[in-house]
Amino acid sequence: MSESAYDKLVAHARETALLTSTQDLLFWDEETYLPPAAGDYRAEQVAYLAKLVHARRTDPQVGEWLGECEADGLDKADSVEAADVREMRRDFNKRTKLPPKLVEELSRTASLAQKAWRDARQADDFASFQPHLEKMIGLKRQEAEALGYDESPYDALLNDYEPGETVANLTKVLGALRAELAPLVEAIVASGKQPPVRVLERDYKIAAQRTFGKRVAEAIGFDFNSGRLDVTAHPFCGGAGPQDVRLTTRYDAQEFSSAFYSILHEAGHGLYEQGLPADRYGLPTGEAVSLGIHESQSRMWENLVGRSHAFWKHWFGPLGEQFPAAIKGVELDDFYFAINEARPSLIRVEADEATYNLHIIVRFELEQALLAGDLPVADLPAAWNEKYQQYLGITPPNDADGVLQDVHWSCGLIGYFPTYTLGNLYASQMFDAAHDALGDLDEQFAQGEFQPLRDWLRTHVHQHGRRYGAPQLAERVTGKPLSHEPLMAHLRAKYGSLYGAA
Amino acid sequence: MSESAYDKLVAHARETALLTSTQDLLFWDEETYLPPAAGDYRAEQVAYLAKLVHARRTDPQVGEWLGECEADGLDKADSVEAADVREMRRDFNKRTKLPPKLVEELSRTASLAQKAWRDARQADDFASFQPHLEKMIGLKRQEAEALGYDESPYDALLNDYEPGETVANLTKVLGALRAELAPLVEAIVASGKQPPVRVLERDYKIAAQRTFGKRVAEAIGFDFNSGRLDVTAHPFCGGAGPQDVRLTTRYDAQEFSSAFYSILHEAGHGLYEQGLPADRYGLPTGEAVSLGIHESQSRMWENLVGRSHAFWKHWFGPLGEQFPAAIKGVELDDFYFAINEARPSLIRVEADEATYNLHIIVRFELEQALLAGDLPVADLPAAWNEKYQQYLGITPPNDADGVLQDVHWSCGLIGYFPTYTLGNLYASQMFDAAHDALGDLDEQFAQGEFQPLRDWLRTHVHQHGRRYGAPQLAERVTGKPLSHEPLMAHLRAKYGSLYGAA
């Protein structure tokens, strides 16, 4: 029997994955162990592999094989193979639709804009970054036009990270979230309560933090036989193949929660990666479906599990054994309050579970307005500060800690921010569904039982890869369309009891 | 101006180096940090990159560019460019001369033979390995014929590792070495003296071993800004680019010298790699010239420097500060004697400076006889044991600790072993030349001054890459052809004073 067009596509994609997984290793190594002087050559290695990968992915032969599959109706069935063909087509079109000149211009502009952004933040000088951002916004409009969209140019960009999501839907859901979240945060502030956060700022030896973090990651189901935990400056979950998932974190010997929750967060991503079907590695049905779904897995383990009272009912004892001096005399309820501090603050990456999504909503609203041309880049800092005052009740004292704090826009990442909040929304919605299916999760956590939840996620989320779109997958799992209600219910319950602020 | 054939060759080779350096990273990672379950996929990544690299290196276009350069006489000059063309031609011919079917057969046989070797060593059962070795020897004969040679088929294989060396020359030099070395070892044994080796087998904390090893590596000139030190099972010096040289070692918390001398040995290799001209990375003139010259650098720092009395005159104080409990009450002279213990033993990789080369000479003589057909594989174990008795005065009690101890022959590495002894010979010969040029090296070492030697090696050896052949380079550096005399003089002086055995 001769090899079918589908078989050829699969073989080609699997071979490409040998290169992309090698790129992943180059990246992981760069962020963990690369000697300082080796950065320039590493950039050359990365660029060369990117060239090889791009050539393979835009090879006209791929388009022909896809055409053959489609002529045979292979993309129409309700099967993993059909899903592969449909998703490969989407990827191929996306990659071949952009004029090479635009791709090159985007890449050059991003490179210059990132440098300009770094300098501008350093000098607290938005004006020097402004022309770069203006140029980038213009190019992103061109990109949206080239990619095509039904309703809004923003959709075209959003779909790069969150296939199937629309700005119309997000505006509705995030609007509803904001309307209920801002008053909750206000009530938290008004309560005047202060959790005893100093218990987290004691002597926590790094080696012991690592041991404890690995132990918890293992307990929630992360497999260190197919993974690792290393140190980096900006924590991420990487890897270099189907059985090779690498978590990273950073430690502060005087602070417990930062490294610990990084580990839990990245382990949540890692569980997703380890739950993807290894035998489909390199194919769409062996890949994560969207950034929002990915983030839902990390946020669920970090916040809904790892900041729950039930979780610490089990782990507070082992914690005390690991850090006897630091935990001596600390009560479980005080510790629980400390790791759930909520407080409006300026910096997104340091924000807590309650305020985080308001940071995202600010960015989501502003980048839409920028792309639509409703907000000139020159007016961005004022608009930023106004929204921070309105939603979070604080005004940044300078642009470095305000509009210049994130790297994203300088890289051309427009439509990326909302995936963080989508992650929180999906996490709560899926967690409720898991609760309905598995019984009292709190009871299980308090007993140290995390496998039922992990296995449920594996069955209902991880193993499907990109078989379903992100909104479709979430609706299959939870039986409901995206809503702000599960997240708000969770936040109200938690902060109501902690701050008396429901 | 249009790009010349030489320019095209250079650009092509540099692009290939982006892939080979990535292969190097895959290898380093596999030996250091790869999760246990990720081995199978890593093998696929390695095989795929090897395929890409092989296709580039045997691309007929390379042969055409080389032809153009040669037609212009570009290979004739006394310049780095001419050396590049000559060496690229040699590499290209070597890679294109072997019939693909033979390459495939060698690869398959090696894979099966390595597995069979592992099982045979485990079971102490040479007979089960014998057919694999017979097949391999037959294939290596075919390889030698395909590669071509002037005098002996062995030369063709030897030249893969030691370009320009001949079996005739090695037979002469190694024969002379054996004739003087065996009696020296006999005299050491006859002296009945025992160094106090137990001082090395105390409590040496691994973290402190690492700190001390890095400190010494840095002091001899290894640049950790362009390098690293990690842990592995079988120490090696690897890396992933021109500014990225990675040492590895393994630690035993109850033994000092094994990890320390691994670090010094690999740092010697590392100094060579860091001394190659970075701007010619990927070109022959940016590469190490031969295994023997490479080994001369590691052996010089490990043995001639690191096991000298002068070296410890400087470092014994810091050692005592690093390991106060272990070194308490130990005299410098006793420590010096302990790290220079000489004693005939069965296992090559555990052998000391005095006996090591006898292990190599056994293998060199036997593999020649195997290839020439003078020794049937069935008779190899008996021949092995006889030579061990004759040269080292001991007979292996079984084949596992005798003829089955090394992996090399199962991989098809015939002609490789002598490069270890070449390293020791070149090291002594170059060290004498450095001594003549730099004045009393012992005096410098005792003051902690290692930069003059490193810089001298950089100027006279490292920076030339493959500009000269190995024998030519050594003769340029030392003014003399290869000889056993400097090494014998060094060993006689050291062991004469330690054992009274000159």
Interface residues (C-beta under 8 A of the other chain):
Chain A: E15 L18 L19 S21 T22 L25 L26 D29 Y33 L34 P35 P36 A37 A38 D40 Y41 R42 E44 Q45 Y48 L49 D223 F224 N225 S226 G227 R228 D230 A240 G241 P242 Q243 D244 V245 R246 Y281
Chain B: E15 L18 L19 S21 T22 L25 L26 D29 Y33 L34 P35 P36 A37 A38 D40 Y41 R42 E44 Q45 Y48 L49 D223 F224 N225 S226 G227 R228 D230 A240 G241 P242 Q243 D244 V245 R246 Y281
